[in-house]
Amino acid sequence: MGRLAVCGLAAAGMIMAGCAAGQPSGHGNVGEQTQPMPLDAGQQAQLQQALEQELQRLGVDPERISSSPPQGSGNAVFDLAAQPYDPDGVEGPQLTRIQLSWTERLLGDYDQNGEVLASDLAALAQNFGQRVYYEQTASRTESLNVPAGEETSRNWRMARIDGDASGEIGLSDLTVIAQHFGESIDGYRIYRLAPDSIAYYMLAHPWDPSLPYTIGRYESGGGGLQTVRYSFDDIITEAGTYRYFVVPYDVESGQEGRASLALVEQD
């Protein structure tokens, strides 16, 4: 059952915001928040049935699927930022640091628990009809649909549920759950190219170098009504240009997901 078939549930009483042609682009005043239209119990049951049919159409068995890292370009972190600072000033004993920060990306994980599962339907149903605003931002290689406002704003949180970035939370976002079903994040690997290096290498976890990632998801901030954000301090031992990128990591499969856009910081 494809998207058009899913939208056909209107005859059964499903609220159909987001299925019609000509959906809102998402551009506009972030302050103009629409009121979500939470689905009732019967409509939520229809939503569950629609997900099961979409999984079947894609050949996904939710009872047998294995965990995997986030896939596809939409799961690449696009807001990686770096800020150099010296905790105690240039005369102090502590070394200069570069603080990296970014927002988690996991399409279909609407409840932000780090996994794409049927439980994500609850957040979709609760915020059905909510409008989301975006800003077109051009990177070196592609055009990005970046949520408008601050990373900690409600608009960014709603953008997490607007899985297809259409500008409105609706049935089309159910397909995203099915497409990424079973994908999960346990942490991120941070790769750095230092001034004296010829290749990127992964930074070890600062407390436990035996861990397979640089920072665990349990060390992130946010969740619930807030966006999930990561922050990591890299200690700098010499002046020069540092380059970074981050990659999500899934422990069960032992695999990396889609890498972020590279970031350069001049120290």
C-alpha positions, 0 to 999 in steps of 0.5 A: 500500500503506497502513499496514495492508498494510505490517503484513501483512509479518508473514507473511514474517517481519518483526518487527512491533513497533509494528504491533499495536493498543494500542501503548505511549503512550510515557509512563513512566520514560525510564530503562526503555530497551528493547533494540532488535531489529535486523532481519537482512539478509532483513528489511531487504530486506523493509523496502526493498521495503515502502518502494518499495511505499509510495512507489508508492502515494503516487505518489512517484517516487524517481528524479524527486522534487525536493528540498523543505523540511520540510512539515507541522506535525510539522516545526515546531521546538517547543523554541526557547529564548532566553537573554540574556547579556553576554560581558564584563559590563555594563562591558565593550565587547562588546554584550549578546546573546541566545543562541537554541537549538533541536533540528532537526526533519525527519520521516523523516530517521532517519540525520540527514544532512539529507535524507529518503531510502531510506538512512534505512531503516538507522537504522529497521532498527537500532533496530527495537522501541526504545521512546520516551517523551514528555511531553504539553506544551500550547502556546498553540495545540496539544498537543505530544508532546515527548520526555522527558529532556534534548534531548541524551539517547538518548531524544530521538535515538530520538524522531527515528526514531519518526517517527509519535511512537507511542512505539515504533519500528516499521513505521509509521515507514516510512510517514513516510519515504515521506510526506516523501521528498525533503525536506531542510534546508540551514539555518534562517532566523531571524526577529526582531521588535525593539522598534523594528520593526513587522514580523519580518525575517530575520537575515542570516548573520553571516559571509556576508550573501549566504547565503539562511539565517541559520545553515547546517546545517554549523554545527549540532552533533550527528549520529550518536548525538546529536541535531542542535542549533543555537545562534545569538547575536543581538547586542542594541543596545537594551533591550526585548522581542524576538520570534523564530521559526525556519524551515527552508530548502532551497537547491535549491527556494529555499523555506522549510518549516514555521515554529516556534512564536514565542518572546518574550524580554524583554531 
